[in-house]
Amino acid sequence: MHYMPDTEEADSLAETFWPEDYKRALRKNLSQITSIILERERWVRHVFNHSFHQQYSINSFRKKLNDMLVISAENGADDAFDSIVDAFLTESPLPEVRRLANYLCPQAFPPEIVQQIKKSITSEYSEDNIYNYAYEVGYRDAYSSFTEFLNQISELVITGAMSYMDNMLSALYQSFMNRYPLPQARRYPKRLKVW
Protein backbone atom coordinates (compact mmCIF):
# COMPACT_ATOMS: atom_id res chain seq x y z
CA MET A 1 0.00 0.00 0.00
CA HIS A 2 1.32 3.45 -0.88
CA TYR A 3 1.71 6.14 1.70
CA MET A 4 -0.49 9.16 0.96
CA PRO A 5 0.50 12.36 2.78
CA ASP A 6 -2.26 14.19 4.63
CA THR A 7 -2.48 17.60 2.97
CA GLU A 8 -5.87 18.64 4.34
CA GLU A 9 -4.50 21.35 6.63
CA ALA A 10 -2.25 22.84 3.93
CA ASP A 11 -5.04 22.64 1.39
CA SER A 12 -7.49 24.44 3.67
CA LEU A 13 -4.98 27.22 4.32
CA ALA A 14 -4.60 27.74 0.57
CA GLU A 15 -8.36 28.01 0.03
CA THR A 16 -9.80 31.47 -0.32
CA PHE A 17 -13.47 32.31 -0.22
CA TRP A 18 -15.52 35.03 -1.84
CA PRO A 19 -16.49 37.86 0.49
CA GLU A 20 -19.84 37.25 2.12
CA ASP A 21 -20.36 40.11 4.56
CA TYR A 22 -23.25 41.30 2.39
CA LYS A 23 -25.13 38.21 3.62
CA ARG A 24 -25.22 39.72 7.11
CA ALA A 25 -27.07 42.73 5.73
CA LEU A 26 -29.35 40.48 3.70
CA ARG A 27 -29.99 38.09 6.59
CA LYS A 28 -30.54 40.77 9.24
CA ASN A 29 -32.75 43.10 7.23
CA LEU A 30 -34.72 40.49 5.37
CA SER A 31 -35.29 38.40 8.50
CA GLN A 32 -36.72 41.39 10.37
CA ILE A 33 -39.10 42.27 7.57
CA THR A 34 -40.30 38.76 6.77
CA SER A 35 -40.78 38.10 10.48
CA ILE A 36 -43.14 41.08 10.71
CA ILE A 37 -44.95 40.03 7.53
CA LEU A 38 -45.42 36.45 8.77
CA GLU A 39 -46.78 37.73 12.09
CA ARG A 40 -49.40 39.86 10.35
CA GLU A 41 -50.55 37.31 7.78
CA ARG A 42 -53.70 35.45 8.81
CA TRP A 43 -52.96 32.53 6.49
CA VAL A 44 -49.94 31.58 8.62
CA ARG A 45 -52.10 30.94 11.68
CA HIS A 46 -54.72 29.19 9.53
CA VAL A 47 -52.16 26.82 7.97
CA PHE A 48 -50.56 26.27 11.37
CA ASN A 49 -53.90 25.32 12.99
CA HIS A 50 -54.84 22.94 10.18
CA SER A 51 -51.56 21.20 9.44
CA PHE A 52 -48.63 22.01 11.72
CA HIS A 53 -49.92 22.48 15.28
CA GLN A 54 -48.74 18.96 16.21
CA GLN A 55 -45.13 19.64 15.15
CA TYR A 56 -44.54 23.27 16.10
CA SER A 57 -45.66 26.07 18.34
CA ILE A 58 -46.98 29.06 16.40
CA ASN A 59 -43.78 31.02 17.09
CA SER A 60 -41.47 28.18 16.05
CA PHE A 61 -43.58 27.67 12.91
CA ARG A 62 -43.22 31.34 11.98
CA LYS A 63 -39.49 31.18 12.69
CA LYS A 64 -39.15 28.08 10.52
CA LEU A 65 -40.91 29.81 7.61
CA ASN A 66 -38.84 32.94 8.13
CA ASP A 67 -35.59 30.97 8.11
CA MET A 68 -36.64 29.16 4.94
CA LEU A 69 -37.35 32.43 3.13
CA VAL A 70 -34.07 34.01 4.21
CA ILE A 71 -32.04 30.91 3.29
CA SER A 72 -33.62 30.83 -0.16
CA ALA A 73 -32.77 34.53 -0.67
CA GLU A 74 -29.14 33.86 0.33
CA ASN A 75 -28.98 30.94 -2.11
CA GLY A 76 -30.38 33.14 -4.86
CA ALA A 77 -27.66 35.70 -4.18
CA ASP A 78 -25.03 32.96 -4.31
CA ASP A 79 -26.30 31.65 -7.63
CA ALA A 80 -26.34 35.19 -9.03
CA PHE A 81 -22.71 35.62 -8.02
CA ASP A 82 -21.88 32.28 -9.65
CA SER A 83 -23.46 33.41 -12.93
CA ILE A 84 -21.44 36.64 -12.72
CA VAL A 85 -18.19 34.73 -12.25
CA ASP A 86 -19.17 32.41 -15.12
CA ALA A 87 -19.52 35.52 -17.29
CA PHE A 88 -16.02 36.61 -16.22
CA LEU A 89 -14.56 33.21 -17.07
CA THR A 90 -16.19 33.01 -20.48
CA GLU A 91 -15.51 36.69 -21.21
CA SER A 92 -19.23 37.24 -21.76
CA PRO A 93 -21.37 40.24 -20.94
CA LEU A 94 -22.88 40.22 -17.46
CA PRO A 95 -26.24 38.42 -17.33
CA GLU A 96 -29.30 40.59 -17.82
CA VAL A 97 -31.32 41.61 -14.78
CA ARG A 98 -34.54 39.63 -15.20
CA ARG A 99 -37.11 40.57 -12.63
CA LEU A 100 -40.55 39.04 -12.41
CA ALA A 101 -43.49 41.28 -13.27
CA ASN A 102 -45.07 40.49 -9.90
CA TYR A 103 -43.55 39.00 -6.78
CA LEU A 104 -45.60 37.18 -4.17
CA CYS A 105 -44.14 39.29 -1.37
CA PRO A 106 -42.68 42.50 -2.84
CA GLN A 107 -42.84 44.24 0.55
CA ALA A 108 -39.97 41.99 1.74
CA PHE A 109 -37.54 44.10 -0.30
CA PRO A 110 -38.37 47.77 0.35
CA PRO A 111 -36.07 50.35 -1.31
CA GLU A 112 -34.18 51.22 1.89
CA ILE A 113 -33.27 47.56 2.49
CA VAL A 114 -32.27 47.09 -1.15
CA GLN A 115 -29.99 50.14 -0.83
CA GLN A 116 -28.34 48.76 2.32
CA ILE A 117 -27.64 45.42 0.66
CA LYS A 118 -26.34 47.14 -2.49
CA LYS A 119 -24.07 49.34 -0.38
CA SER A 120 -22.71 46.29 1.41
CA ILE A 121 -22.02 44.45 -1.88
CA THR A 122 -20.42 47.51 -3.47
CA SER A 123 -18.10 48.22 -0.55
CA GLU A 124 -17.16 44.58 -0.14
CA TYR A 125 -16.51 43.73 -3.78
CA SER A 126 -14.79 47.02 -4.63
CA GLU A 127 -11.81 45.61 -2.70
CA ASP A 128 -11.79 42.26 -4.48
CA ASN A 129 -8.91 41.98 -6.94
CA ILE A 130 -10.81 39.63 -9.28
CA TYR A 131 -13.70 42.06 -9.72
CA ASN A 132 -11.26 44.93 -10.26
CA TYR A 133 -9.37 42.90 -12.84
CA ALA A 134 -12.57 41.76 -14.59
CA TYR A 135 -13.71 45.36 -14.92
CA GLU A 136 -10.36 46.60 -16.24
CA VAL A 137 -9.93 43.79 -18.75
CA GLY A 138 -13.43 42.95 -19.90
CA TYR A 139 -16.05 45.47 -18.83
CA ARG A 140 -14.47 48.92 -18.97
CA ASP A 141 -16.07 49.65 -22.36
CA ALA A 142 -19.53 48.43 -21.28
CA TYR A 143 -19.69 50.43 -18.01
CA SER A 144 -18.62 54.04 -17.59
CA SER A 145 -17.14 53.42 -14.14
CA PHE A 146 -16.24 50.67 -11.72
CA THR A 147 -19.07 51.93 -9.49
CA GLU A 148 -21.61 51.46 -12.30
CA PHE A 149 -20.21 47.96 -12.88
CA LEU A 150 -20.65 47.09 -9.19
CA ASN A 151 -24.15 48.59 -9.21
CA GLN A 152 -25.07 46.23 -12.05
CA ILE A 153 -23.65 43.32 -10.07
CA SER A 154 -25.65 44.42 -7.02
CA GLU A 155 -28.83 44.52 -9.13
CA LEU A 156 -28.18 40.97 -10.33
CA VAL A 157 -27.58 39.73 -6.79
CA ILE A 158 -30.69 41.44 -5.37
CA THR A 159 -32.78 40.04 -8.23
CA GLY A 160 -31.43 36.55 -7.54
CA ALA A 161 -32.32 36.88 -3.85
CA MET A 162 -35.83 38.15 -4.65
CA SER A 163 -36.49 35.44 -7.23
CA TYR A 164 -35.32 32.56 -5.04
CA MET A 165 -37.35 33.85 -2.10
CA ASP A 166 -40.36 34.04 -4.41
CA ASN A 167 -39.71 30.45 -5.53
CA MET A 168 -39.63 29.32 -1.89
CA LEU A 169 -42.83 31.16 -1.09
CA SER A 170 -44.46 29.50 -4.09
CA ALA A 171 -43.21 26.08 -2.92
CA LEU A 172 -44.58 26.78 0.56
CA TYR A 173 -48.01 27.74 -0.80
CA GLN A 174 -48.06 24.59 -2.90
CA SER A 175 -47.16 22.39 0.08
CA PHE A 176 -49.84 24.10 2.21
CA MET A 177 -52.52 23.61 -0.43
CA ASN A 178 -51.62 19.95 -0.96
CA ARG A 179 -50.87 19.28 2.70
CA TYR A 180 -47.33 18.20 1.90
CA PRO A 181 -44.43 18.50 4.32
CA LEU A 182 -42.51 21.77 4.23
CA PRO A 183 -40.01 21.99 1.36
CA GLN A 184 -36.31 21.70 2.11
CA ALA A 185 -34.27 24.84 2.68
CA ARG A 186 -30.52 24.38 3.12
CA ARG A 187 -27.85 27.03 3.01
CA TYR A 188 -25.14 26.61 0.43
CA PRO A 189 -21.59 26.22 1.73
CA LYS A 190 -19.30 29.23 1.52
CA ARG A 191 -18.35 30.01 -2.06
CA LEU A 192 -14.77 28.98 -2.74
CA LYS A 193 -12.65 30.93 -5.20
CA VAL A 194 -11.71 28.35 -7.80
CA TRP A 195 -9.64 29.33 -10.83
Buried (B, 14 or more C-beta within 10 A) or exposed (E): EEEEEEEEEEEEEEEEEBBBEBBEBBBBBBBEBBBEBBEEBEEBBEBBEEBBEEEBEBEEBBBBBBBBBBBBBBBBBBBBBBBBBEBBEEEEEBBEBEEEEEBBBEEBBEEEBBEBBBEBBBEBBBEBEBBBEBBEEBBEEEBEEBEEBBBBBBBBBBBBBBBBBBBBBEBBEEBBEEEEEBBEBEEEEEBEEEE
